[in-house]
Amino acid sequence: MTLDYKKLIKEKRKMGKTNKRLFQFFSLSNSKREKLLRVFLFSVIILFSTSSFAQENRIVKGLVVDNNENPIPGATVILKESTIGTTTDQYGEFSLNIPTSGNQILVISFIGMLGEEIDMTGKDYIKAVLVENLVEIADVVVVGYGRQKKESVVGAISQTKAEVLERTGGVNSLGAALTGNIPGLITLQGTGKPGEEDPIIYIRGQGTWNNSQPLILIDGIERSMSGLDINSVESISVLKDASATAVFGVKGANGVILITTKRGSEGKANITVNSSATMKIPSRIPNKYDSYDALRIRNMAIERELGVEPGGWASITPIAELNKYRNPSSLEEAERYPNVDWQKESFKDYAMSYNSNISISGGSELVKYFTSVDYLNEGDIMNVRDNGKGYTPGYGYDRLNFRSNLDLNITNSTTFTANLYGSYGQKQDTWSNFEYTMWQGVYGNPPDAFPIQYSDGAWGFYPKDPVGVVNSVSNFSNSGIQKVNTTNVNTDFTLNQDLGMLLKGLKMKGVFSLDNSFISESGVIDWGGTYAKWISPDGEVFLLNESGRNRYDFVVGPWSYQSDSVQYEETYRKIFYQLQSDYSTKIGRNEITAMGLFSREEYAKGSEFPHYREDWVFRTTYNYNERYFAEFNGSYNGSERFGRDYRFEFFPSAAIGWMISNESFLQNISWLDKFKIRGSWGRVGNDAVSARWLYQTPWEYGGETYLGTTFTDRSPYVWYSEGKIGNPDIHWETVEKKNLGIEYAFFHGLLEGSIDVFKDYRYDILVNGSDRAVMVYLGGDPPTANLGETEVKGYEIETKLNKRFANSFRVWINCSMTHAKDKILAADDPALYPDYKKKQGYQIAQYRSIMISDFVNTWDEVYASTEWNANDGLKLPGDYNFIDFNGDGIINDYDEAPNGFPERPQNTYSTSFGIDYKGFSLFVQFYGVNNVTRYISFGNFPRQKNVVFDQGEFWSKDNKNADSFLPRFIAQTSMTGNYYAYDGSYLRLKNAELAYTFSSGLINKLRMNSLQIYINGNNLLLWTKMPDDRESNLGGWGGQGSYPTVRRINLGVKIIL
Amino acid sequence: MKKKINLSKILYTYTVLTCILMTSCEEYLDKAPEAEISEEEVFGTFKSFQGFVEEMYHCIPDYTKSTWVADWNLADEVIPTTVDWRLITHFDNGDYWYWLTTACGWNQSYLKACNGVVTTPVDWFQVGLWDLSWYGLRKANVGLANLDKLVEATQEEKDLIKGQLLFFRGFFHFQLMSLWGGLPYIEEVLGSGKLDLPRLSYQETAKKVARDLDSAALFLPTDWDKTTIGRATLGKNFQRITKSVAYGYLGKNYLYAGSPLMNKESTGNATYDEELCKKAAEAFYKCLYLSHTGEAPYRLIEWERYHENFYTLSNDLPGYPESLLSPRFFWNGPGYDPSNSLWLPPVLGGNLDGNMVSPPHSYVKNFGMANGLPLDAEGSGYDTLHPWTGRDPRFYESIVHDGERVIQGGDASEDYRRYANLYTDGNYRSENNGSRTGYLLIKFINLTANPTDNENQLRINLPPYMRLADVYLMYAEAVLQGYGTPQSSYPGESNYVLTAGDAVNIVRGRANVGAVDARFLGSKDAFMSEIIRERAVELMCEANIRFCDLRRWLLAKNMEYREKTAIDFDRDTIDGEIAAINMKERVVVTRVVEDRHYWLPLPTDQVSIYREFGQNPGW
């Protein structure tokens, strides 16, 4: 059976009904109006009572099959324009009670199939054959300020949908769930801290060193996607080229993510309950040596460097003492010679998270609704010890989201949409101002410093370096509880008016939106006072207390409750309003649409002066006979960030497309479903600069001089000072985007895919003062200036295979690959730098360092090695030889040269594979990246602490082919070159899911439509050379570790009532 | 029933609406006027302008407090314990690049701010000489460029403002050039256009500094308390810039410019420039004369309160009335003082893990005998068995020696640490967390800050940048090098004749030390050797004085200043008196000093912008 898409589309278009007029409603007599209102109210009541009510009815029956004559269970059968509906049973059969009068058309639909409409007039039984929708399930694509048919889209847009995001294995960050599911989208994750797992997102690489995060809109309004629950997301559209993003003008340069939340559709109430429990297991943590090994290696290190540091003798640990660390003969000895595995003591084996979601959706001709409630509880991996104070600290994240999306058809030509979204998130943290000390302890504490807790309950501390070595477990257990409560309330009101009575095809739309968010803090304030002591290896006892050491008294400071207090400086509010008109017409084979839009936005946080923004946007599209497509977009934007001369700018884009497969000469090739070529060009801007009013040099006021005769004296003259030096010529960054793409589908949907090639040229990139080559004698931070230029080149390949066999057995494979490489063309480098020292010519944040070559094995080689500009006298055999990159005979700054890659991968790969068989579905997804470098310095003996990481075999004079240099202890040269720059490539088993759906038998008797049980996982396996499982040194103690990232195993159930 | 819609009406409304929106958009995006301060508000009155000026007082960093551990003794004054992250250690190893390292917490000095330019530092983590001096320079130039806006002010007020602005412009240049060499002289408010000022030679820069300091002295008052405006802050004016301060720095600037290193850099002659030294002598004379006549408030602090040059044990700031220029004092509460851990070994409650420094024997040898003779001079009375007897009184003020009673109170349980056990293997000594040399430095802290006597609750540490004793000694040097003999004097007022020798003896006399012996008054070189020694003793560990002195004298490369030594000895009692036997001097650290170490390296990115702003030689 050949597919006639064009016919289907045409039919669908007919479904869109017209059109009684708005003013009809108002011109009605009072009684009629009342009647209408009554009907309206009545319909609302119907909505919430899902049962249909008695009328003169008849029963119609039918069978729904696919084109292989296999029955389709669970297909939806709805009487058109009514709330009457049912689903097919396990045999694909249905039976429905419909009124004898009125509409007699049944709408039959099933996920993955094209819907069918069947007129039942005069029929009691039908057999419906549903055709698989092989090309694209969603034939409508969300674009900026509107929707377009998939067929006529000429921009580079990728769209993913709810089901894909829902199978990501218990991941609760929407950003993290996108990883691997959108070609061209690159994410970097840095921490596993509950509630802070949102990754950095790049679309098609990084084109600027300034804010390069994409613009994110939820239901058309710029909002953060942090905290949004995945369950209420209908689709996510990622706009990548200029034709798609130019409508966002000065905000769209980094790509745009459009999130559309679920809405109700006509039909009976659909209740979905989804509940899951997730086990989180720390993924990968660097391995550290125990006390015995660390001290033994320390002895080796000291011995090696005695020649340059004879003072090291004082730090040698005798063998007899070493043994006590590993095999203490008594508790007393164990406390004097501790051996603590800080990572093991700090982290639990696993933690649990729970997520439950219930949503109700449905609607009638008058009102459609979607309501959902989502609750999330993220557990904590940290090992909390009893602090004996009566409260239990720890991390955690609880979130409650509520959404209600209503669509009201006020008249036949007027619809009113109201979205209400509320979110309450509670992030639990410790009340420590020095959170990094937690991670400093976990990753950087010497195993021999002190036991976490002595047998008498005293916490360990380290008087030898109380700042450098902290008892992170004690800190963690005694630093109170900080609860940060974030409340978001977003409301959108949209009025759509069809102005067909004025001009056929004209529509107007007004949007008014209010967003508010509040942050409040509460918890337990505890300044971490503990009874702490240290027993030195000599047995000497040191007590920690407030009033000087060795006073044998201590007072643990009392803790107190902090009642919930609003953080006013964090209070955020935004007003947005928009007026949009759409026009579409068809003259013969020419289909033309036009859109014009005006919007304003005003937002502020705390007591700051409000931010303003103003946009004017238009779009025209042209479609000739579904064969030739053209589009022209423009946006005229204002941004308060720039001076008057640069406040407004016009951003245009144009795109064309050719659906070759719709040409008549190809109509007869049966295996060719689709072949389309499209290309786009355009300019988009980026005004996301670091500070406001950069065009001005402001004056600042405040502060006074410490002048007088006592230390509390202050001068009476209050300071005035020049603020940041301004640049009146400051303006936005502009990116010129080009994209060429093909889309294809062959063999009735068996093979489908797309290839996109793109090039972004970005100019006028803002170079921050501190990055500019400006003489220090300017006397202040140089003004930011539009001096940068970059280009990003790359391609995206996406291939999908989908084969459905008899007996509803289906196999599918999706592969995608993205390559995006940026290059700096200009960056205000110091002119006299040699090329390799410049940023120009390399990627943004290209890794640079002095490079190591082989070991210096003998003293002869030491003397022959290139001189270091610092600490040359400390060189020893066993060090690395450093490459004198510029060949000037000395190792210095000028030998720091680009090597490796940036921290952001050039290539990302994603492969998903799935099998569906009747109720079973199995799916695995691999995700990998390469051409990436990550610098993570888990250095040994930092500040003479006995910390040694497992970095393989150390060099010795008998082992000259070792994995690693022998660390230094005292005579540290702080030169490690690129030793700690790891190849950051990795391959992950990103997601896997096994699910079974019950949709008949007992399930139906329990009045459920379907019941799905699934087990899925995220980040299940990892292959990499990196010592930990992070993609970026974000969060926590930066390069030295943070809250560990986790693997997730998720067990869940989804019930549709 | 159907009503006709008037299309033109709708279009009209739409057009009008659009126009309204269009015309309002420029203003819609304007900055709120409330968010701005006008130039007139800043410069219009003395009160506001003085507020503008006074931020510059905060651009003088307190060198003793840059992080939890502050390093500023960058020459041969101290040895730190065996740790790798100390600035001193890196400087000793010749790694002068380390001044640029800002690890915000540990290994960093007052030279570089922790987070780049912090324009209004209000605690010690934010100070940085490099950053703040450049910021201060801009500020001085902005102020000078806007002097005409100061309308509502008396002549005195205008003079005060101008004098301070000129002083700071000269001073910040001097701060920078004394470490990094000749620089461009910045005397205008620079815009964001092309900046390509060439580096001047040291002496060229110094001459411009001198011009500013000289005219600053004209405008500045001798005593703020005696001015009309100063009455608003009567009694609290001591730390403000005065004529004396300007003359002090004018002299220092000339003396540095005339010193061998700077003269060599500018002219190729590695000798003193007599003319510049004469000018230096003149400026110092003017400074001293103001104190001599009593017009200026600066005096030498009497010997009994000598330590109040550096610290007090009360709320009062140290330095009165000797200090000419001090940094601002940022107080973090009792016990939060880097000097605590710097000077005290763990046995006295100091940090257990190597934050200590100790003075090397090689430096301590500068402290001669109370009779004024150097240790090795014939008849000095130095007894190697009782090496700590009869020494210059400042020795006991600055250094803790073996056997000295440290802990005054407490019971017998304190005896293990009551006396300084600084002999070999004594419990005050340790390579990695005690004294490495056999001495402790006590100049900036009270001995009773130990955990037993516990007088640690309120100590204000604030060593000065320049004090009157330094001016006397610099005067002596300038006169000697400018006019040729220790008996020379600057030809000033007849009622105040001060020879080079007198100037040194005034400083010694305050400390009850004998005058310079006749043996050292016979030649320029002999007297210079006493000046060198005297400066080492009197100004030990103050600011970067020693670091600059050794460099400007072109002596830093000499072995005697490169080798830092410790003493190994056993304690004994001979003739009822504690004695040191088996004493051996041992080299602990040999500093790496080559020609390039006479100047600090400039940041690489700064010297790579245009050729005329080049790197210092060797870096």
Interface residues (C-beta under 8 A of the other chain):
Chain A: F23 S27 E309 G311 G312 W313 A314 S315 P463 K464 D465 V467 G468 M501 L502 G548 R549 N550 F598 R600 F609 P610 Y612 R613 E614 G638 S639 E640 R644 R647 F648 R692 W693 Q696 P698 W699 E700 Y701 G702 G703 E704 T705 Y706 L707 G708 T709 T710 F711 T712 D713 S715 P716 Y717 V718 W719 Y720 S721 E722 I725 N727 S770 A773 V774 M775 V776 Y777 L778 G779 G780 D781 P782 P783 A785 P830 A831 L832 Y833 K837 N869 A870 N871 D872 G873 L874 N892 D893 Y894 R943 Q944 R968 I970 A971 Q972 S974
Chain B: M1 K2 K3 I5 L7 I10 T18 L21 C25 E26 Y28 L29 D30 K31 A32 E34 A35 E36 I37 S38 E39 E41 V42 K47 S48 F49 Q50 G51 F52 V53 E54 E55 Y57 H58 W68 T82 V83 D84 W85 H90 N93 G94 D95 Y96 W97 Y98 G105 W106 G116 V117 T119 T120 V122 W130 W134 Y135 G136 L137 R138 K139 N141 V142 L183 P184 I186 L190 S192 L195 L197 A232 T233 G235 K236 F238 Q239 R240 N315 D316 L317 Y320 R328 F329 F330 W331 G349 N351 L352 D353 G354 S430 E431 N432 N433 R436 P451 N454 N456 I460 V588 V592 P603 T604 D605 Q606 V607 S608 I609 Y610 R611 F613 W619
